[in-house]
Amino acid sequence: AAAGRALVYTSDTGWFADLVGFARDADLLLAEAGFADDADNPPGVHLTATEAGDLARDADVGRLVVTHVAPWHDAQRQHDAARVAFAGPTDLARPGSTFRL
């Protein structure tokens, strides 16, 4: 946190109970969404896009940026899945993206 604003990011992680508290009230959440919802994913490695959206919603963040989408998944589809779960501002990270806190 700096100047009263908070940036939170997840690295490679699966869902765990304390994740919501970690991201609570962040102004900007960069959440990895390496796994697709409809895939047979091993546990504890990556969030799905829906889980990233759930995290943003449950933690009451200001803005969600979906990042670290595996190249074999459709990034736009991942972005759309996160937006279904989180009604707030949601972006897809792209090379050169910038976000103001």
N, C-alpha and C positions, 0 to 999 in steps of 0.2 A: 504494500500500500504506500502511496505517496500523494501528498497534497489532498488527503482525504478520499482518494480514488483507489480502487483495488482491481488488479488483474490477477486472475487465477487461471492456471492451465493444468491439464492432466497430461501425463506422459502415458506410455503403454500401461494400461490398467484394466482390470475387470471391475465390475460393480462391487463395492463393499459399503457397509453401513455408514462409516464415517465420512464418506465422500461428500455427502450433502452438506455436512457441517463445515468441511474444508472449503467448499465453494460458496457458502452462505453469503448473500448480499453483495457478491462481486459485481463491479460495474461491467466488467468484460470477462467472460469465460471462454477460453480456448479449450475445447474438448475434442480429444481424438475420437474418431469413429472408424476404427480400422476394420470392424466386422459388420457384415450385413445381417439384418434381422432374420432373413430366411435361410441362412447358411448353418451348417453343422459346425459350430464354433467351439474350440476347446475353451474351457473355463479359465477365467482369471488373466487373460492376456490383453484383450482390447474391449472397449465399449462398442456397442452398436450405435447407430445413429439415433435410434429411439431412446436408448439409455442416455445418450448425451443430451437429448431434448428433455428427458425426464429429470436429469440432474439439474439442468438450467431452470426448469419449472419448480422443482422441489426446493432448490437453493435460493429461489427468488432473485436471480441475477438480472442485470440490466440488459445485457446483449450476449448472445451465443455466437461463437465462431466455430464451425465444424472444421476440423483439421485432421491430418494424418489418415486420410481415406486411402485404403489399399488400392494400388493401381488397377487391380482386376475387378474392382467394384465401380459402379457408375457413380461418380461424385455428385451429380445432380440428384440422383435418386436418394443418396445418403442425406443430402441437404433437405430434400423434401420430407423424408422420414423424421428428421429432427424437428422440422417446422410443424409437423402434425402434433408432436408431443409438447412443444414449447411455443406458446402464442406470441412471445415477445420478439424483438428484432433478432433475426438469425441470418448469418452470412456463411458462405463457403470460403475458406481460406484458399487463396490463389497466389502464385508467385508475385511478389511486389505489392500485395495488399497492405494497407495501413489502416489503423483504427485509432480514433481519438478517444481518450478517456476523459 
